[in-house]
Amino acid sequence: MADAKDNQRSGGRLAPNSGGKTGRKMSGCLQEFVQAVVSGEFAEGATLPAEAELLDRFDVSRTTLRETMQYMSAQGLIRSRPRAGTVVQAKTAWQMLDPIVLEAAMSGVQDASFHRALLEARELLEPAAARLAAERGDTRELLRIAEAFDAMADAGGRENNDFSKSDLDFHTAILEASGNWVFAQFGIAIRAALLTSFRKTNRASQSFEQAIEMHRVVMEAIRMRRPDEAEAGMRALISLAKSDMDTALEESASKVAIDPAGKGHT
């Protein structure tokens, strides 16, 4: 039987995005719990603290905590073992395309490998998508690419958040214009992670004009139905993104080395 505190807090069965105060409690608990696992605070192979300790930490009902853990178990983050408690699974078991898991994985410098893995995937998929967009894209799809490009150009600088959002729209519009549903779903499934990656690389680069011109080359090649040029232009864009990401990760690592507590120095 639940204790009084649990009875006061608990509500009906919830999905992570349920509305209301209890739904927000679960959403907050889930994000914090996933971050603790992905960041390594709860290390791979480690046994999680007892339920009472987790209830106190996350300040949620027993029902909410258990539903949060069910969600995490479904995503491969944790696994309950009879008489052994709940353990954190190896990264190889994690469902990395889950938006909450992927956002947590992409958020810290200690997870630089995830940023680089995303760029490796983009390097394989996006040049092919640009080629197909030049071959197959219809008028509506090409217009969406052009609209995203115009929004990038109007943003005024790569450090501007509007630029990153428009950059994301540009690339996902090309994935959709490819006519390949796998490419299109790739953009949808990891949209949040792509935006995080774009923000990181765009803030690391000072060359707004260079970025605009390289995107223009891709857009024009697609519009003029030149698949070879579209593919080559996209390869150049991904290469720039990889260089900017290396710069961003090096800067982040340097900040952590100088100020590991994140408190700053005078």
C-alpha positions in Angstrom: 0.0 0.0 0.0 1.4 3.4 -0.9 2.4 5.8 1.9 0.5 9.0 2.5 3.1 11.1 0.6 2.7 8.8 -2.4 -1.1 8.9 -2.2 -1.1 12.7 -2.2 1.2 13.0 -5.3 0.1 10.1 -7.5 -2.3 10.4 -10.4 -3.4 8.2 -13.2 -1.1 6.3 -15.5 1.0 8.7 -17.5 2.9 9.0 -20.7 6.1 11.2 -20.7 4.2 14.0 -22.4 1.0 13.9 -20.3 -0.4 17.2 -19.3 -1.1 18.6 -15.8 1.1 19.0 -12.8 1.7 15.2 -12.5 2.6 14.9 -16.1 5.1 17.8 -15.8 6.5 16.0 -12.7 7.1 12.8 -14.8 8.5 14.8 -17.7 11.0 16.5 -15.3 11.9 13.3 -13.5 12.4 11.5 -16.8 14.7 14.1 -18.2 16.7 14.4 -15.1 17.0 10.6 -14.6 18.0 10.0 -18.3 20.6 12.8 -18.0 22.0 11.2 -14.8 22.4 7.9 -16.7 23.7 9.3 -20.0 26.2 11.6 -18.3 27.7 8.7 -16.4 26.6 9.9 -12.9 24.9 6.5 -12.8 27.6 4.5 -14.6 27.2 1.6 -17.0 26.9 -1.6 -15.0 26.1 0.2 -11.7 23.2 -0.7 -9.5 20.7 2.2 -9.1 20.1 3.6 -5.6 17.1 2.1 -3.6 13.6 3.3 -4.5 13.3 5.4 -1.4 16.5 7.3 -2.3 15.3 7.9 -5.8 11.9 9.1 -4.6 13.6 11.6 -2.3 15.9 12.8 -5.1 13.3 13.3 -7.8 10.5 14.4 -5.4 7.8 12.4 -7.3 5.3 9.7 -6.4 6.1 6.0 -6.4 3.8 5.6 -9.4 5.6 8.4 -11.4 9.0 7.0 -10.5 8.0 3.5 -11.6 6.5 4.7 -14.9 9.7 6.7 -15.5 11.8 3.7 -15.0 9.5 1.6 -17.2 10.1 4.1 -20.0 13.8 4.0 -19.4 13.8 0.3 -19.4 12.0 0.3 -22.8 14.7 2.5 -24.2 17.4 0.1 -23.0 18.9 2.4 -20.4 18.3 0.2 -17.3 17.3 -3.4 -16.6 15.9 -4.9 -13.5 17.5 -8.1 -12.3 15.9 -10.5 -9.7 17.5 -10.1 -6.3 20.1 -7.8 -7.8 18.2 -4.5 -8.2 18.1 -2.3 -11.3 21.3 -1.8 -13.2 22.4 0.7 -15.9 22.9 -1.0 -19.2 25.8 -0.6 -21.6 25.5 2.2 -24.2 25.2 -0.4 -26.9 21.8 -1.3 -25.5 20.4 2.3 -25.5 17.8 3.4 -28.0 19.7 6.4 -29.1 17.0 7.7 -31.5 14.6 8.3 -28.6 14.4 12.1 -28.5 15.0 12.3 -24.7 17.9 9.9 -24.7 19.5 11.6 -27.7 19.1 15.1 -26.4 20.8 14.1 -23.1 23.6 12.3 -25.0 24.3 15.3 -27.2 24.3 17.9 -24.3 27.7 17.4 -22.8 31.3 17.6 -23.8 31.9 14.2 -22.2 29.6 12.8 -25.0 31.6 14.2 -27.9 31.5 10.7 -29.5 27.7 11.2 -30.1 28.2 14.5 -31.9 30.8 12.9 -34.1 28.6 9.8 -34.7 25.8 12.1 -35.9 28.1 13.8 -38.3 29.3 10.5 -39.7 25.7 9.5 -40.3 25.0 12.9 -42.0 28.2 12.5 -44.1 26.7 9.3 -45.5 23.1 10.3 -45.9 22.9 14.0 -46.8 25.1 14.1 -49.9 22.9 11.2 -51.3 19.8 13.1 -50.3 21.0 16.2 -52.0 21.6 14.3 -55.2 18.1 12.7 -55.1 16.5 16.1 -54.3 18.1 17.5 -57.5 16.7 14.5 -59.4 13.3 14.2 -57.8 12.3 17.2 -55.8 9.0 18.8 -56.8 8.2 22.5 -56.9 6.7 22.6 -53.4 9.7 20.9 -51.9 12.2 23.1 -53.7 10.3 26.1 -52.4 10.7 24.9 -48.9 14.5 24.6 -49.4 14.6 28.2 -50.8 12.5 29.6 -47.9 14.8 28.0 -45.3 17.8 29.4 -47.1 16.2 32.9 -47.2 15.6 32.7 -43.4 19.2 31.7 -42.8 20.4 34.7 -44.9 18.1 37.0 -42.9 19.4 35.8 -39.6 22.4 38.0 -39.7 24.9 35.7 -38.1 25.7 32.1 -37.3 25.6 32.6 -33.6 21.9 33.6 -33.9 19.5 30.9 -32.8 17.2 31.8 -35.7 20.1 30.8 -38.0 20.4 27.4 -36.5 16.7 26.8 -36.7 16.6 27.8 -40.3 19.8 25.7 -41.0 17.9 22.7 -39.6 14.9 23.5 -41.8 17.2 23.7 -44.8 18.7 20.3 -44.3 15.5 18.5 -43.3 13.8 20.0 -46.4 16.5 18.4 -48.6 16.0 15.1 -46.8 12.3 15.3 -47.5 12.8 16.4 -51.1 14.9 13.3 -51.8 11.8 11.2 -52.1 13.3 8.6 -49.9 11.2 8.0 -46.8 14.1 6.6 -44.8 16.1 9.8 -45.3 13.0 11.9 -44.4 12.4 9.9 -41.2 16.0 10.3 -40.2 15.5 14.0 -40.1 12.3 13.7 -38.1 13.6 11.2 -35.6 16.7 13.2 -34.6 15.5 16.7 -35.2 16.2 17.8 -31.7 19.7 16.3 -31.8 20.4 18.0 -35.2 19.3 21.3 -33.8 21.7 20.9 -30.8 24.5 20.0 -33.2 23.8 23.0 -35.5 23.8 25.3 -32.5 27.2 24.0 -31.4 28.8 24.2 -34.8 27.3 27.5 -35.8 28.5 29.2 -32.6 32.0 27.9 -33.2 32.3 29.5 -36.6 32.7 33.1 -37.4 32.2 32.8 -41.2 28.6 33.7 -41.8 29.3 34.7 -45.4 31.1 31.4 -46.1 28.3 29.4 -44.7 25.6 31.3 -46.6 27.5 30.9 -49.9 28.0 27.1 -49.4 24.3 26.6 -48.7 23.5 28.7 -51.7 25.6 26.4 -53.9 23.7 23.4 -52.7 20.3 25.1 -53.2 21.1 26.3 -56.7 22.5 22.9 -57.7 19.2 21.2 -56.6 17.1 23.9 -58.2 19.0 23.6 -61.5 18.7 19.8 -61.4 22.5 19.2 -61.2 22.9 16.1 -59.0 26.7 15.9 -59.1 27.0 19.5 -57.9 24.3 19.1 -55.3 26.1 16.0 -53.8 29.5 17.7 -53.9 28.2 20.9 -52.3 26.6 18.9 -49.5 29.8 17.0 -48.9 31.6 20.4 -48.5 29.0 21.6 -46.1 29.3 18.5 -43.9 33.1 18.8 -44.0 32.7 22.4 -42.7 30.4 21.2 -40.0 32.9 18.5 -38.9 35.7 21.2 -38.7 33.4 23.5 -36.7 32.4 20.7 -34.4 36.1 19.8 -33.6 36.6 23.5 -32.8 33.5 23.6 -30.6 34.4 20.4 -28.7 38.0 21.6 -28.1 36.7 24.9 -26.7 34.3 23.0 -24.4 37.0 20.7 -23.2 39.3 23.6 -22.5 36.6 25.4 -20.4 36.0 22.2 -18.4 39.8 21.7 -17.8 40.2 25.3 -16.7 37.0 25.4 -14.6 35.8 21.9 -13.9 33.3 23.1 -11.2 31.8 25.6 -13.7 32.1 28.4 -11.2 34.4 30.7 -13.1 37.6 32.4 -11.9 38.3 36.0 -11.0 
